[in-house]
Amino acid sequence: SQKIEQNSEALNIQEGKTATLTCNYTNYSPAYLQWYRQDPGRGPVFLLLIRENEKEKRKERLKVTFDTTLKQSLFHITASQPADSATYLCALYTGGFKTIFGAGTRLFVKA
Amino acid sequence: SQTIHQWPATLVQPVGSPLSLECTVEGTSNPNLYWYRQAAGRGLQLLFYSVGIGQISSEVPQNLSASRPQDRQFILSSKKLLLSDSGFYLCAWSPGESTDTQYFGPGTRLTVL
């Protein structure tokens, strides 16, 4: 069956450290993969998109990698801040109008 | 710039009552529109999408329906709510020529009692 999994429901790190979130998928061949941020009680906000022919994408303190052989994407936040605390969603575009979202990883950054 | 609105923000309804959630988009024309439901600890579930006025595609059979009476208006409805309809409902749009990045509204928290 098709699955998309994000690592551990919650991740706790110290301010200033690098947060690394994992997204693994099976039985998909996504054209691209996206990461969204969601704050409690709010809608997701788009952060980054990486295509299947791209290995890495960066935006300010954010970095995303995409390994289609491992079927995995890693999302890094460097020099993390308490304001980075949120839930981060991985999403796979699988064709047509269908995007499959993971359940998300809650990130807590302690001051 | 584009903005997306949803209302109401929260709603508490009894089982068996009707539902109408509204979503409007400003600052763009002919957007693709989507309704998602998010249950606690679960990923977003695509319920409906629309590529134009009156064009609705359903992804999950259920007692919900959607309509698009105007280009930038998307409505989610039910004639009789079930307990299992409780959740966080999100409307999203993407540019008409693209289906990749979606932009989400603030959401509606629905509790069915």
HADDOCK unambig.tbl for C-alpha pairs under 7 A between the chains (distance, minus, plus):
assign (segid A and resid 42 and name CA) (segid B and resid 106 and name CA) 5.14 0.50 0.50
assign (segid A and resid 42 and name CA) (segid B and resid 107 and name CA) 6.30 0.50 0.50
assign (segid A and resid 43 and name CA) (segid B and resid 90 and name CA) 6.70 0.50 0.50
assign (segid A and resid 43 and name CA) (segid B and resid 104 and name CA) 5.51 0.50 0.50
assign (segid A and resid 43 and name CA) (segid B and resid 105 and name CA) 5.64 0.50 0.50
assign (segid A and resid 43 and name CA) (segid B and resid 106 and name CA) 4.71 0.50 0.50
assign (segid A and resid 43 and name CA) (segid B and resid 107 and name CA) 5.74 0.50 0.50
assign (segid A and resid 44 and name CA) (segid B and resid 104 and name CA) 6.02 0.50 0.50
assign (segid A and resid 45 and name CA) (segid B and resid 103 and name CA) 6.84 0.50 0.50
assign (segid A and resid 45 and name CA) (segid B and resid 104 and name CA) 6.77 0.50 0.50
assign (segid A and resid 46 and name CA) (segid B and resid 103 and name CA) 6.89 0.50 0.50
assign (segid A and resid 93 and name CA) (segid B and resid 100 and name CA) 6.90 0.50 0.50
assign (segid A and resid 97 and name CA) (segid B and resid 99 and name CA) 6.12 0.50 0.50
assign (segid A and resid 101 and name CA) (segid B and resid 43 and name CA) 5.27 0.50 0.50
assign (segid A and resid 101 and name CA) (segid B and resid 44 and name CA) 5.62 0.50 0.50
assign (segid A and resid 102 and name CA) (segid B and resid 43 and name CA) 4.84 0.50 0.50
assign (segid A and resid 103 and name CA) (segid B and resid 41 and name CA) 5.96 0.50 0.50
assign (segid A and resid 103 and name CA) (segid B and resid 42 and name CA) 4.54 0.50 0.50
assign (segid A and resid 103 and name CA) (segid B and resid 43 and name CA) 3.81 0.50 0.50
assign (segid A and resid 104 and name CA) (segid B and resid 43 and name CA) 6.94 0.50 0.50
